[in-house]
C-alpha cells in the first residue's frame, strides 16, 4: 500500500474576493497553510516607508 502525497491547493482571485477569509477558514478547520508572500512583502514595504507597493 502506498501513502498518498499531500494535496496542494492554490487560491487565486482579485483583491477583496475573499481569498484570505477562505484560507483562514480552512486553517481553522485544521488544514495547513503557507504565508502569503505578497502580503508579507507589502507589510515590509509599508513598515519601511518604501515605494515598491502595488498602488504606488
DSSP file (Angstrom, degrees, kcal/mol; ACC not computed):
  #  RESIDUE AA STRUCTURE BP1 BP2  ACC     N-H-->O    O-->H-N    N-H-->O    O-->H-N    TCO  KAPPA ALPHA  PHI   PSI    X-CA   Y-CA   Z-CA
    1    1 A X              0   0    0      0, 0.0     2,-0.3     0, 0.0     0, 0.0   0.000 360.0 360.0 360.0 132.8    0.0    0.0    0.0
    2    2 A X        -     0   0    0      1,-0.0     2,-0.6     0, 0.0     0, 0.0  -0.708 360.0-122.1 -98.4 151.7    1.4    3.4   -0.9
    3    3 A X        -     0   0    0     -2,-0.3     2,-0.0     1,-0.0    -1,-0.0  -0.799  31.7-121.9 -90.5 123.6    0.9    6.5    1.1
    4    4 A X        -     0   0    0     -2,-0.6     2,-0.1     1,-0.1     3,-0.1  -0.343  25.9-115.5 -66.1 145.7   -0.8    9.3   -0.8
    5    5 A X        -     0   0    0      1,-0.1    -1,-0.1    -2,-0.0     2,-0.0  -0.446  40.0 -90.1 -76.0 154.3    1.1   12.5   -1.2
    6    6 A X        -     0   0    0     -2,-0.1     2,-0.3     1,-0.1    -1,-0.1  -0.331  41.9-121.0 -63.3 145.2   -0.4   15.7    0.4
    7    7 A X        -     0   0    0     -3,-0.1     2,-0.4     2,-0.0    -1,-0.1  -0.627  22.4-155.5 -85.3 147.1   -2.7   17.7   -1.8
    8    8 A X        -     0   0    0     -2,-0.3     2,-0.4     2,-0.0     0, 0.0  -0.982   6.1-166.9-124.4 136.6   -1.9   21.3   -2.5
    9    9 A X        -     0   0    0     -2,-0.4     2,-0.5     2,-0.0    -2,-0.0  -0.984   8.6-151.7-125.5 132.8   -4.4   23.9   -3.5
   10   10 A X        -     0   0    0     -2,-0.4     2,-0.6     2,-0.0    -2,-0.0  -0.903   9.5-155.8-103.6 128.4   -3.7   27.3   -4.9
   11   11 A X        +     0   0    0     -2,-0.5     2,-0.3     2,-0.0    -2,-0.0  -0.916  20.9 169.7-106.5 122.1   -6.2   30.0   -4.2
   12   12 A X        +     0   0    0     -2,-0.6     2,-0.3     5,-0.0    -2,-0.0  -0.866  10.4 119.4-127.5 162.7   -6.2   32.9   -6.6
   13   13 A X        -     0   0    0     -2,-0.3     3,-0.1     5,-0.0     5,-0.1  -0.854  55.5 -66.0 159.2 169.6   -8.5   35.9   -7.3
   14   14 A X    >   -     0   0    0     -2,-0.3     3,-1.6     1,-0.2     5,-0.3  -0.159  69.1 -68.1 -73.7 170.1   -8.8   39.6   -7.4
   15   15 A X  T 3  S+     0   0    0      1,-0.3    -1,-0.2     2,-0.1     0, 0.0  -0.344 120.9  13.3 -59.3 135.3   -8.4   42.0   -4.5
   16   16 A X  T 3  S+     0   0    0     -3,-0.1    -1,-0.3     1,-0.1    -2,-0.1   0.611  87.5 122.5  76.5  12.4  -11.2   41.7   -2.0
   17   17 A X  S <  S-     0   0    0     -3,-1.6    -2,-0.1    -4,-0.0    -1,-0.1   0.529  87.1 -99.7 -87.3  -4.3  -12.6   38.5   -3.4
   18   18 A X  S  > S+     0   0    0     -4,-0.2     4,-2.4    -5,-0.1     5,-0.2   0.603  77.5 135.3 102.7  13.0  -12.3   36.5   -0.1
   19   19 A X  H  > S+     0   0    0     -5,-0.3     4,-2.6     1,-0.2     5,-0.2   0.944  77.7  44.0 -59.2 -50.3   -9.0   34.6   -0.6
   20   20 A X  H  > S+     0   0    0      1,-0.2     4,-2.8     2,-0.2     5,-0.2   0.897 112.8  52.2 -64.7 -40.6   -7.7   35.4    2.9
   21   21 A X  H  > S+     0   0    0      2,-0.2     4,-2.2     1,-0.2    -1,-0.2   0.914 111.6  47.1 -61.6 -42.3  -11.0   34.7    4.5
   22   22 A X  H  X S+     0   0    0     -4,-2.4     4,-2.4     2,-0.2    -2,-0.2   0.934 112.9  48.2 -63.6 -46.8  -11.2   31.3    2.8
   23   23 A X  H  X S+     0   0    0     -4,-2.6     4,-2.3     1,-0.2    -2,-0.2   0.911 112.3  49.3 -62.4 -42.7   -7.6   30.4    3.7
   24   24 A X  H  X S+     0   0    0     -4,-2.8     4,-2.3     2,-0.2    -1,-0.2   0.900 110.7  50.5 -63.6 -40.6   -8.2   31.4    7.4
   25   25 A X  H  X S+     0   0    0     -4,-2.2     4,-0.9     2,-0.2    -2,-0.2   0.899 111.0  48.5 -64.9 -40.6  -11.4   29.4    7.5
   26   26 A X  H ><>S+     0   0    0     -4,-2.4     5,-2.2     1,-0.2     3,-0.5   0.902 110.4  51.3 -65.8 -40.2   -9.6   26.3    6.1
   27   27 A X  H ><5S+     0   0    0     -4,-2.3     3,-2.1     1,-0.2    -2,-0.2   0.906 105.0  56.7 -62.4 -40.8   -6.8   26.8    8.6
   28   28 A X  H 3<5S+     0   0    0     -4,-2.3    -1,-0.2     1,-0.3    -2,-0.2   0.768 104.5  54.3 -60.5 -24.9   -9.4   27.0   11.4
   29   29 A X  T <<5S-     0   0    0     -4,-0.9    -1,-0.3    -3,-0.5    -2,-0.2   0.284 130.6 -92.8 -94.6   9.6  -10.6   23.5   10.3
   30   30 A X  T < 5S+     0   0    0     -3,-2.1     2,-0.2     1,-0.3    -3,-0.2   0.473  77.9 139.5  99.7   2.3   -7.1   22.0   10.6
   31   31 A X      < -     0   0    0     -5,-2.2    -1,-0.3    -6,-0.1     2,-0.1  -0.564  52.7-118.5 -79.4 144.5   -5.7   22.5    7.1
   32   32 A X        -     0   0    0     -2,-0.2     2,-0.3     1,-0.0    -1,-0.1  -0.459  35.1-174.4 -76.3 153.6   -2.1   23.5    6.8
   33   33 A X        -     0   0    0     -2,-0.1     2,-0.3    -6,-0.1     3,-0.0  -0.944  17.7-133.8-142.9 164.5   -1.3   26.8    5.1
   34   34 A X        -     0   0    0     -2,-0.3     2,-0.2     1,-0.0     0, 0.0  -0.744  39.0 -88.6-112.3 167.1    1.7   28.8    4.0
   35   35 A X        -     0   0    0     -2,-0.3     2,-0.9     1,-0.1     3,-0.1  -0.522  41.8-113.5 -73.5 140.7    2.4   32.5    4.5
   36   36 A X     >  -     0   0    0     -2,-0.2     4,-2.0     1,-0.2     5,-0.2  -0.676  27.6-159.5 -76.9 107.5    1.0   34.8    1.8
   37   37 A X  H  > S+     0   0    0     -2,-0.9     4,-2.2     1,-0.2     5,-0.2   0.888  86.2  52.2 -59.5 -44.1    4.2   36.1    0.2
   38   38 A X  H  > S+     0   0    0      1,-0.2     4,-2.3     2,-0.2    -1,-0.2   0.899 108.9  50.0 -61.2 -41.8    2.6   39.2   -1.4
   39   39 A X  H  > S+     0   0    0      1,-0.2     4,-2.4     2,-0.2    -1,-0.2   0.904 110.3  50.6 -64.5 -41.1    1.0   40.3    1.9
   40   40 A X  H  X S+     0   0    0     -4,-2.0     4,-2.1     1,-0.2    -2,-0.2   0.901 110.2  49.8 -64.2 -40.8    4.4   39.9    3.7
   41   41 A X  H  X S+     0   0    0     -4,-2.2     4,-2.4     2,-0.2    -1,-0.2   0.923 111.3  48.7 -64.7 -43.7    6.2   42.0    1.1
   42   42 A X  H  X S+     0   0    0     -4,-2.3     4,-2.7     1,-0.2     5,-0.2   0.919 110.5  50.8 -62.4 -43.8    3.6   44.8    1.3
   43   43 A X  H  X S+     0   0    0     -4,-2.4     4,-2.3     1,-0.2    -1,-0.2   0.891 110.8  49.2 -62.4 -38.8    3.7   44.8    5.1
   44   44 A X  H  X S+     0   0    0     -4,-2.1     4,-1.9     2,-0.2     6,-0.2   0.929 112.3  47.8 -65.0 -44.5    7.5   45.1    5.0
   45   45 A X  H  X>S+     0   0    0     -4,-2.4     5,-3.1     2,-0.2     4,-0.5   0.916 112.8  47.8 -63.6 -43.8    7.4   48.0    2.4
   46   46 A X  H ><5S+     0   0    0     -4,-2.7     3,-1.1     1,-0.2    -1,-0.2   0.930 112.2  50.3 -62.4 -44.8    4.7   49.9    4.4
   47   47 A X  H 3<5S+     0   0    0     -4,-2.3    -1,-0.2     1,-0.3    -2,-0.2   0.816 114.4  43.9 -62.9 -31.8    6.7   49.4    7.6
   48   48 A X  H 3<5S-     0   0    0     -4,-1.9    -1,-0.3    -5,-0.1    -2,-0.2   0.435 112.4-116.5 -93.4   0.1    9.9   50.7    6.0
   49   49 A X  T <<5 +     0   0    0     -3,-1.1    -3,-0.2    -4,-0.5    -4,-0.1   0.792  59.8 165.4  69.9  25.6    8.2   53.6    4.2
   50   50 A X      < -     0   0    0     -5,-3.1    -1,-0.1    -6,-0.2     3,-0.0  -0.125  42.8-141.6 -75.1 171.3    9.1   52.0    0.9
   51   51 A X  S    S+     0   0    0      1,-0.1     2,-1.9     3,-0.0     5,-0.1   0.399  73.4 100.8-112.9  -0.8    7.7   52.8   -2.6
   52   52 A X        +     0   0    0     -7,-0.1     2,-0.3     3,-0.1    -7,-0.1  -0.418  54.6 130.5 -86.1  63.9    7.6   49.3   -4.1
   53   53 A X    >   -     0   0    0     -2,-1.9     3,-1.8    -8,-0.1   -11,-0.0  -0.898  67.3-123.1-118.9 146.6    3.8   49.0   -3.5
   54   54 A X  T 3  S+     0   0    0     -2,-0.3    -1,-0.1     1,-0.3    -2,-0.0   0.759 113.1  45.8 -61.7 -24.1    1.2   47.9   -6.0
   55   55 A X  T 3         0   0    0      1,-0.2    -1,-0.3    -3,-0.0    -3,-0.1   0.404 360.0 360.0 -98.1   3.2   -0.8   51.1   -5.6
   56   56 A X    <         0   0    0     -3,-1.8    -1,-0.2    -5,-0.1    -2,-0.2   0.453 360.0 360.0 -89.6 360.0    2.3   53.4   -5.8
